[in-house]
Structure formats: C-alpha cells, structure tokens
Amino acid sequence: MLRPVDIRTHLPEVLRAFGGQNALLTAGDRTAANTMTIGWCQAGRLWNLPVCTVYVRPERYTYGFMEAQDYSTVSVLPAEHRKTMALCGSQSGRDVDKFAACGLTLAYGAGDAPYPEQAELVLVCRKLYVQDMDAACVRAEPEIARFYGEPGGWHRIYTGQIVEIYSSGIEEL
Ligand SMILES: Cc1cc2nc3c(=O)[nH]c(=O)nc-3n(C[C@H](O)[C@H](O)[C@H](O)COP(=O)(O)O)c2cc1C
C-alpha cells in the first residue's frame, strides 16, 4: 500500500533506492501511457527545489509521452520484479502493452501522471528543464563515447521538480 511521504525526511532513502536498483519511467495520462526501465537518474536539489533528472533517448516510445506531458513518474519496484524490469527495458510500448504484459496496474499522481501501483517508491515529477546531451560537451571521451556506439540519438535530459513521493515502507529498502 503506497502512502505519501515527505521528501525532506526521505531524500536519503530515495538516493539509496536509486543507488541499488533500476527504475521505471512512466509517462502519459489517463488515456494513454507507457513505461520503460531506466538505469540513469538522479535525485537532489536544483533552483532550491527537490528534483529528479532522467535521460531518455529520442527513439524511445516513452520519449513522445515525456514531450507531450508536464508530469511523469519514476518508480522503484520491489526487487523480485526482475522480469518486469527486463521486459520494460527490452520491449517497446509501440509493440506491446507493457502494463498488461507485466501485470502492472496504474494509479495517478499530480498532473494525472501514471505510476504502477506495484511500486514501493514513486516520485511524481513536474517538468522544469529539458536539454539534449551534446557530444561537444563530453570531457571524458572513452568512458562516455562507448554508450553511443550503436545507432541512436544522444539522450534528452529531463529535470523535474519532485512534487509528490509515495512509499510503501521505504525504510525496509
Ligand atoms: C537496465 C536498463 C537501463 C536502461 N536505462 C535507460 C535510460 O536511462 N534511458 C533510456 O533512454 N533508455 C534506457 N534503457 C533502454 C529502454 O528501457 C528500452 O529501450 C525500452 O525498451 C524503451 O521502451 P519504449 O520504446 O517503450 O519507450 C535501459 C534499459 C535497461 C535494460
């Protein structure tokens, strides 16, 4: 059972969860939504606001939902959901309804942002800042370039204000 919690007291636990597990980035609204596995995200503070930043390649189906909506969610599922994380990170919502395939049911946070009810931690984020990563800005060539060997665009960076957090007992993580 997810319950709202206060970021001021739970930020350390959020960071701990992100350090150990991948997450689902879910975007859309009550009429249509998609989710995908993300390995890269940060939570912290920017412009005096609690923020979460995610990185989405333009070829992802999720990208269109991120562009269309002002709110999205980042969720951590209990560790046993390995198959869900694998499917949501390898199949596209263009080809399969990942929620149905994984038995995920949706609830909605601020701005009608969808999130899976099976999560143990959910951050609801309001889009603040969007910028494309730029190859010209890379300062550590070999480490970073290896992520861009295959065809595909550089990630778009989305920094969102964390406006709500839901947790089902984050202290147990
Ligand atoms: C562990 C893992 C982490 C991933 N992290 C990201 C990420 O941070 N950003 C991204 O754009 N894709 C990431 N992906 C790839 C997407 O999850 C994958 O391409 C997915 O199928 C896209 O689904 P969609 O087309 O429905 O949006 C990751 C995949 C895995 C398995």
The ligand as an ORCA input file, in Angstrom:
! r2SCAN-3c Opt
* xyz 0 1
  C      18.856     -1.686    -17.114
  C      18.374     -0.781    -18.216
  C      18.513      0.590    -18.076
  C      18.082      1.459    -19.098
  N      18.208      2.810    -18.928
  C      17.780      3.655    -19.898
  C      17.872      5.077    -19.714
  O      18.291      5.593    -18.655
  N      17.466      5.870    -20.736
  C      16.987      5.346    -21.927
  O      16.635      6.123    -22.831
  N      16.860      4.008    -22.095
  C      17.232      3.164    -21.117
  N      17.092      1.806    -21.277
  C      16.520      1.273    -22.534
  C      14.969      1.300    -22.548
  O      14.439      0.844    -21.329
  C      14.473      0.382    -23.684
  O      14.995      0.809    -24.924
  C      12.962      0.271    -23.742
  O      12.618     -0.857    -24.495
  C      12.300      1.501    -24.326
  O      10.916      1.288    -24.321
  P       9.878      2.217    -25.086
  O      10.209      2.169    -26.551
  O       8.527      1.593    -24.790
  O       9.985      3.600    -24.526
  C      17.503      0.927    -20.278
  C      17.364     -0.464    -20.421
  C      17.781     -1.307    -19.401
  C      17.609     -2.800    -19.560
*
